[in-house]
Amino acid sequence: MIDKSITFLGGGNMASAIIRGLLRAGTPPERITATVRRGEKKLELEQAFGIRALSDNLAAARDAEIVVLSVKPQAFDKLLTAIAPAIDARKLVISVAAGVPIAALERRLGAGARIVRAMPNTPCLVGLGATALSGGEHATAEDLKLAQAIFDSTGITTTVDEALLDAVTGLSGSGPAYIFLIIEALSDAGVKVGLSRHVALKLAAQTVLGSARLLLETGQHPGHLKDQVTSPGGTAIAGLHTLEAGGLRTTLIDAVEAATRRAKELGDAFLETKP
């Protein structure tokens, strides 16, 4: 439970996922505010969560002890300009925008701002997210602990140096897209060998979910778990041989590297943009 007032500037999917997690963890809805641009979204949030929804970012930021920046990166400059007068050293600012460095936030909000940068992913929507956190120069250990409590309500968290957040973006931030593609491909394969689409998709998705949970709960190396499925001369080794021949391992590594490079490019571009 979070015992401070918290405002989400932007009430989209990620903000909604975090709000849902906070409420599930016992945070009173009256401590939570979100800002939205559309009247129908305001009503939707209020009815779904029992929280307060506003359209004035500056007023919402001024009243909060914790400010979560949850708008799209392309809307950041306008948002930061609007709320800068309300941000001081008494507030904790948490950013969930991919590719927006802490230095760029400090430049726009003031060098003394207490900032924690977070990189969550979309499984936060179902309480199974993975979030990495990094604190700015003025963020305290207590600030990081508070941010961790917020994102623990949506899954698991870890703390890394900010220099590694681009790598986190390439792996777990973008990773759900890779997994959805794999599930879709497995489903297509099931249809090709005779299964109905519904059955193939259900089996593929549950196989990915169950395999991930088995790894996390046993703590065993994925290679060891793979070997447990792979009998001499059996079906799994025949399938694995095909995957290795097709370069699946190399392709996934290349995908994470490409996404990491793109995250760095976006961050560098934002740093070069004048406030």
Contacts in CASP RR format, 6 or more apart in sequence:
PFRMAT RR
TARGET T0000
AUTHOR 0000-0000-0000
METHOD contacts of the structure
MODEL  1
MIDKSITFLGGGNMASAIIRGLLRAGTPPERITATVRRGEKKLELEQAFG
IRALSDNLAAARDAEIVVLSVKPQAFDKLLTAIAPAIDARKLVISVAAGV
PIAALERRLGAGARIVRAMPNTPCLVGLGATALSGGEHATAEDLKLAQAI
FDSTGITTTVDEALLDAVTGLSGSGPAYIFLIIEALSDAGVKVGLSRHVA
LKLAAQTVLGSARLLLETGQHPGHLKDQVTSPGGTAIAGLHTLEAGGLRT
TLIDAVEAATRRAKELGDAFLETKP
1 25 0 8 1.000
1 26 0 8 1.000
1 27 0 8 1.000
1 28 0 8 1.000
2 22 0 8 1.000
2 25 0 8 1.000
2 27 0 8 1.000
2 31 0 8 1.000
2 66 0 8 1.000
2 146 0 8 1.000
2 149 0 8 1.000
2 150 0 8 1.000
3 31 0 8 1.000
4 31 0 8 1.000
4 65 0 8 1.000
4 66 0 8 1.000
4 146 0 8 1.000
5 31 0 8 1.000
5 32 0 8 1.000
5 33 0 8 1.000
5 63 0 8 1.000
5 64 0 8 1.000
5 65 0 8 1.000
5 66 0 8 1.000
6 22 0 8 1.000
6 27 0 8 1.000
6 31 0 8 1.000
6 32 0 8 1.000
6 33 0 8 1.000
6 64 0 8 1.000
6 65 0 8 1.000
6 66 0 8 1.000
6 67 0 8 1.000
6 68 0 8 1.000
6 150 0 8 1.000
7 32 0 8 1.000
7 33 0 8 1.000
7 34 0 8 1.000
7 35 0 8 1.000
7 60 0 8 1.000
7 61 0 8 1.000
7 63 0 8 1.000
7 64 0 8 1.000
7 66 0 8 1.000
7 67 0 8 1.000
7 68 0 8 1.000
8 15 0 8 1.000
8 18 0 8 1.000
8 19 0 8 1.000
8 32 0 8 1.000
8 33 0 8 1.000
8 34 0 8 1.000
8 35 0 8 1.000
8 68 0 8 1.000
8 70 0 8 1.000
9 34 0 8 1.000
9 35 0 8 1.000
9 57 0 8 1.000
9 60 0 8 1.000
9 61 0 8 1.000
9 67 0 8 1.000
9 68 0 8 1.000
9 69 0 8 1.000
9 70 0 8 1.000
9 71 0 8 1.000
9 79 0 8 1.000
9 83 0 8 1.000
10 34 0 8 1.000
10 35 0 8 1.000
10 36 0 8 1.000
10 70 0 8 1.000
10 71 0 8 1.000
11 34 0 8 1.000
11 35 0 8 1.000
11 36 0 8 1.000
11 41 0 8 1.000
11 45 0 8 1.000
11 53 0 8 1.000
11 70 0 8 1.000
12 36 0 8 1.000
12 41 0 8 1.000
12 70 0 8 1.000
13 122 0 8 1.000
13 125 0 8 1.000
14 70 0 8 1.000
14 96 0 8 1.000
14 120 0 8 1.000
14 122 0 8 1.000
14 124 0 8 1.000
15 34 0 8 1.000
15 68 0 8 1.000
15 70 0 8 1.000
16 45 0 8 1.000
16 48 0 8 1.000
16 49 0 8 1.000
16 125 0 8 1.000
17 120 0 8 1.000
17 122 0 8 1.000
17 124 0 8 1.000
17 125 0 8 1.000
17 127 0 8 1.000
17 154 0 8 1.000
18 68 0 8 1.000
18 70 0 8 1.000
18 96 0 8 1.000
18 120 0 8 1.000
18 124 0 8 1.000
18 150 0 8 1.000
18 151 0 8 1.000
18 153 0 8 1.000
18 154 0 8 1.000
19 32 0 8 1.000
19 34 0 8 1.000
19 45 0 8 1.000
19 49 0 8 1.000
19 51 0 8 1.000
20 49 0 8 1.000
20 125 0 8 1.000
20 154 0 8 1.000
21 127 0 8 1.000
21 153 0 8 1.000
21 154 0 8 1.000
22 32 0 8 1.000
22 150 0 8 1.000
22 153 0 8 1.000
23 29 0 8 1.000
23 32 0 8 1.000
23 49 0 8 1.000
24 153 0 8 1.000
25 152 0 8 1.000
25 153 0 8 1.000
27 153 0 8 1.000
29 49 0 8 1.000
29 50 0 8 1.000
29 51 0 8 1.000
30 51 0 8 1.000
30 52 0 8 1.000
32 49 0 8 1.000
32 51 0 8 1.000
32 52 0 8 1.000
33 51 0 8 1.000
33 52 0 8 1.000
33 53 0 8 1.000
33 54 0 8 1.000
33 60 0 8 1.000
33 63 0 8 1.000
33 64 0 8 1.000
34 45 0 8 1.000
34 51 0 8 1.000
34 52 0 8 1.000
34 53 0 8 1.000
34 54 0 8 1.000
34 60 0 8 1.000
35 53 0 8 1.000
35 54 0 8 1.000
35 55 0 8 1.000
35 56 0 8 1.000
35 57 0 8 1.000
35 60 0 8 1.000
36 42 0 8 1.000
36 45 0 8 1.000
36 53 0 8 1.000
36 54 0 8 1.000
36 55 0 8 1.000
37 55 0 8 1.000
39 55 0 8 1.000
41 53 0 8 1.000
42 53 0 8 1.000
42 54 0 8 1.000
42 55 0 8 1.000
43 53 0 8 1.000
45 51 0 8 1.000
45 53 0 8 1.000
46 52 0 8 1.000
46 53 0 8 1.000
54 60 0 8 1.000
57 79 0 8 1.000
57 82 0 8 1.000
57 83 0 8 1.000
58 82 0 8 1.000
58 83 0 8 1.000
58 85 0 8 1.000
58 86 0 8 1.000
61 67 0 8 1.000
61 83 0 8 1.000
61 86 0 8 1.000
61 87 0 8 1.000
61 91 0 8 1.000
62 86 0 8 1.000
64 91 0 8 1.000
65 90 0 8 1.000
65 91 0 8 1.000
65 92 0 8 1.000
66 91 0 8 1.000
66 92 0 8 1.000
66 93 0 8 1.000
66 94 0 8 1.000
66 146 0 8 1.000
66 150 0 8 1.000
67 83 0 8 1.000
67 87 0 8 1.000
67 91 0 8 1.000
67 92 0 8 1.000
67 93 0 8 1.000
67 94 0 8 1.000
68 94 0 8 1.000
68 95 0 8 1.000
68 96 0 8 1.000
68 150 0 8 1.000
69 76 0 8 1.000
69 79 0 8 1.000
69 80 0 8 1.000
69 93 0 8 1.000
69 94 0 8 1.000
69 95 0 8 1.000
69 96 0 8 1.000
69 97 0 8 1.000
69 105 0 8 1.000
70 96 0 8 1.000
70 97 0 8 1.000
71 79 0 8 1.000
71 97 0 8 1.000
72 97 0 8 1.000
73 97 0 8 1.000
73 98 0 8 1.000
73 99 0 8 1.000
73 100 0 8 1.000
73 266 0 8 1.000
73 270 0 8 1.000
76 97 0 8 1.000
76 100 0 8 1.000
76 270 0 8 1.000
77 108 0 8 1.000
77 273 0 8 1.000
77 275 0 8 1.000
80 105 0 8 1.000
80 108 0 8 1.000
80 109 0 8 1.000
80 275 0 8 1.000
81 108 0 8 1.000
81 275 0 8 1.000
83 109 0 8 1.000
84 108 0 8 1.000
84 109 0 8 1.000
84 110 0 8 1.000
87 93 0 8 1.000
87 109 0 8 1.000
87 110 0 8 1.000
87 113 0 8 1.000
88 113 0 8 1.000
89 112 0 8 1.000
89 113 0 8 1.000
89 114 0 8 1.000
89 138 0 8 1.000
91 113 0 8 1.000
91 114 0 8 1.000
92 114 0 8 1.000
92 116 0 8 1.000
92 139 0 8 1.000
92 143 0 8 1.000
92 146 0 8 1.000
92 147 0 8 1.000
93 105 0 8 1.000
93 109 0 8 1.000
93 113 0 8 1.000
93 114 0 8 1.000
93 115 0 8 1.000
93 116 0 8 1.000
94 115 0 8 1.000
94 116 0 8 1.000
94 117 0 8 1.000
94 118 0 8 1.000
94 147 0 8 1.000
94 150 0 8 1.000
95 102 0 8 1.000
95 105 0 8 1.000
95 115 0 8 1.000
95 116 0 8 1.000
95 117 0 8 1.000
95 118 0 8 1.000
96 118 0 8 1.000
96 119 0 8 1.000
96 120 0 8 1.000
98 119 0 8 1.000
98 169 0 8 1.000
98 173 0 8 1.000
98 263 0 8 1.000
98 266 0 8 1.000
99 165 0 8 1.000
99 166 0 8 1.000
99 169 0 8 1.000
99 263 0 8 1.000
99 266 0 8 1.000
99 267 0 8 1.000
99 270 0 8 1.000
100 117 0 8 1.000
100 267 0 8 1.000
100 270 0 8 1.000
101 117 0 8 1.000
101 162 0 8 1.000
101 267 0 8 1.000
101 270 0 8 1.000
101 271 0 8 1.000
102 115 0 8 1.000
102 117 0 8 1.000
102 134 0 8 1.000
102 135 0 8 1.000
102 136 0 8 1.000
102 137 0 8 1.000
102 162 0 8 1.000
103 271 0 8 1.000
104 267 0 8 1.000
104 270 0 8 1.000
104 271 0 8 1.000
104 273 0 8 1.000
105 113 0 8 1.000
105 115 0 8 1.000
105 117 0 8 1.000
106 112 0 8 1.000
106 113 0 8 1.000
106 115 0 8 1.000
106 136 0 8 1.000
106 137 0 8 1.000
107 275 0 8 1.000
108 275 0 8 1.000
109 115 0 8 1.000
111 138 0 8 1.000
112 137 0 8 1.000
112 138 0 8 1.000
113 138 0 8 1.000
114 136 0 8 1.000
114 138 0 8 1.000
114 139 0 8 1.000
114 140 0 8 1.000
114 143 0 8 1.000
115 135 0 8 1.000
115 136 0 8 1.000
115 138 0 8 1.000
115 139 0 8 1.000
116 133 0 8 1.000
116 134 0 8 1.000
116 135 0 8 1.000
116 136 0 8 1.000
116 139 0 8 1.000
116 143 0 8 1.000
116 144 0 8 1.000
116 147 0 8 1.000
117 133 0 8 1.000
117 134 0 8 1.000
117 135 0 8 1.000
117 136 0 8 1.000
117 162 0 8 1.000
117 165 0 8 1.000
118 131 0 8 1.000
118 132 0 8 1.000
118 133 0 8 1.000
118 134 0 8 1.000
118 147 0 8 1.000
118 151 0 8 1.000
119 131 0 8 1.000
119 132 0 8 1.000
119 133 0 8 1.000
119 165 0 8 1.000
119 168 0 8 1.000
119 169 0 8 1.000
119 172 0 8 1.000
119 173 0 8 1.000
120 129 0 8 1.000
120 130 0 8 1.000
120 131 0 8 1.000
120 151 0 8 1.000
120 154 0 8 1.000
120 173 0 8 1.000
121 129 0 8 1.000
121 130 0 8 1.000
121 131 0 8 1.000
121 172 0 8 1.000
121 173 0 8 1.000
121 175 0 8 1.000
121 176 0 8 1.000
122 129 0 8 1.000
122 176 0 8 1.000
123 129 0 8 1.000
123 130 0 8 1.000
123 155 0 8 1.000
123 176 0 8 1.000
124 131 0 8 1.000
124 151 0 8 1.000
124 154 0 8 1.000
124 155 0 8 1.000
127 153 0 8 1.000
127 154 0 8 1.000
127 155 0 8 1.000
128 155 0 8 1.000
129 154 0 8 1.000
129 155 0 8 1.000
129 156 0 8 1.000
130 155 0 8 1.000
130 156 0 8 1.000
130 157 0 8 1.000
130 158 0 8 1.000
130 172 0 8 1.000
130 173 0 8 1.000
131 151 0 8 1.000
131 154 0 8 1.000
131 155 0 8 1.000
131 156 0 8 1.000
131 157 0 8 1.000
131 158 0 8 1.000
132 157 0 8 1.000
132 158 0 8 1.000
132 159 0 8 1.000
132 160 0 8 1.000
132 164 0 8 1.000
132 165 0 8 1.000
132 168 0 8 1.000
132 172 0 8 1.000
133 144 0 8 1.000
133 147 0 8 1.000
133 148 0 8 1.000
133 151 0 8 1.000
133 157 0 8 1.000
133 158 0 8 1.000
133 159 0 8 1.000
133 160 0 8 1.000
134 159 0 8 1.000
134 160 0 8 1.000
134 161 0 8 1.000
134 162 0 8 1.000
134 164 0 8 1.000
134 165 0 8 1.000
135 143 0 8 1.000
135 144 0 8 1.000
135 162 0 8 1.000
136 162 0 8 1.000
144 159 0 8 1.000
148 157 0 8 1.000
148 159 0 8 1.000
151 157 0 8 1.000
160 168 0 8 1.000
165 263 0 8 1.000
166 260 0 8 1.000
166 263 0 8 1.000
166 264 0 8 1.000
166 267 0 8 1.000
167 256 0 8 1.000
167 260 0 8 1.000
169 259 0 8 1.000
169 260 0 8 1.000
169 263 0 8 1.000
170 256 0 8 1.000
170 259 0 8 1.000
170 260 0 8 1.000
170 263 0 8 1.000
171 256 0 8 1.000
171 259 0 8 1.000
171 260 0 8 1.000
174 255 0 8 1.000
174 256 0 8 1.000
174 259 0 8 1.000
175 256 0 8 1.000
175 259 0 8 1.000
178 252 0 8 1.000
178 255 0 8 1.000
179 208 0 8 1.000
182 208 0 8 1.000
183 201 0 8 1.000
183 204 0 8 1.000
183 205 0 8 1.000
183 208 0 8 1.000
186 200 0 8 1.000
186 204 0 8 1.000
186 207 0 8 1.000
186 208 0 8 1.000
187 197 0 8 1.000
187 200 0 8 1.000
187 201 0 8 1.000
187 204 0 8 1.000
188 200 0 8 1.000
189 200 0 8 1.000
190 200 0 8 1.000
190 203 0 8 1.000
190 204 0 8 1.000
191 197 0 8 1.000
191 200 0 8 1.000
195 203 0 8 1.000
211 225 0 8 1.000
214 225 0 8 1.000
215 222 0 8 1.000
215 225 0 8 1.000
218 225 0 8 1.000
226 240 0 8 1.000
229 236 0 8 1.000
230 236 0 8 1.000
230 237 0 8 1.000
230 240 0 8 1.000
231 237 0 8 1.000
243 249 0 8 1.000
END
